[in-house]
Amino acid sequence: MEFKPCGRMPHLSTLINNNMFLKDFYSICEGNVSIAAEQASMFAKEVAHDFNPLHDIDAKRFCVPGDLLFSLALEKYGLSQNMHFIFSGMVGHDVLLNFPDTDAGLIDVSDNQGKPYLQIERSGSVSRDSELIESFIRDYVAFSGQNFPYVLVPLLAKENVMFNINRPLVIYESMTLSFDHLDFQQASVDMLEPKMEVNGKRATAFLHFQIKAGGDIVGTGFKKLAISVPSDYEAEPMQAFVDEYLARKNDYLGNLAVAVSQSSFVMPE
């Protein structure tokens, strides 16, 4: 593939020759992957339905969603039977990321200064089926984007701990996948029983899920989050925080639906 400086490309690698839906969410700059704040925010809101303020374009501590990095890794390297992703840094606006061309079982994604952001461990058979990969990405990130408030808030309430609603700190630490096989075309993700461990003012959430294809369970996985929990749970402030979050989400998606409807409307001749 010939790289064009800072240009939008149809896909991350010649390993996948079909047109992937992620093409709108990154650019290629000097052979590296570059993700603009606008691209990252659009992915978070319109694909994952994740309205974490850290993914807003004008956020002071803006960062690219971990699920976008995960998705780009699948587009680049395919879906392996066993995969483990470790997120080791927050990717900012237009950071140049190197997704190396390799068939190795251990892959480091770093910037052009060598700072690591994502480590991928993989083993077993590999699928490069674009239909399967897109299906799994879409379903997984939709599942992931619903973790707040529907999963995390009940866990926090159960453990009687709470993040700072004025400056919530929830870090995507890692994610693990394990498939029995990859002989299917479409996959869906279903939540299993989540768990939370609290150690002082730090909590770790384990969000377990199973992966189905055609009604059969074909794999399992879990997402690991680190959460700063400096205080005891307070229902009213948390509910106000959730209400504001959902209002932002519903307002954005409502406006998006109107825009899509208007853009698809064709005047009769």
PyMOL commands that set and color helices and strands:
alter all, ss='L'
color gray80, all
select helices_A, chain A and resi 21-25+37-46+53-55+66-77+130-145+147-150+152-159+235-264
alter helices_A, ss='H'
color red, helices_A
select strands_A, chain A and resi 27-29+32-34+79-87+96-98+106-111+116-127+170-179+188-191+195-199+202-213+216-228
alter strands_A, ss='S'
color yellow, strands_A
deselect
rebuild
show_as cartoon
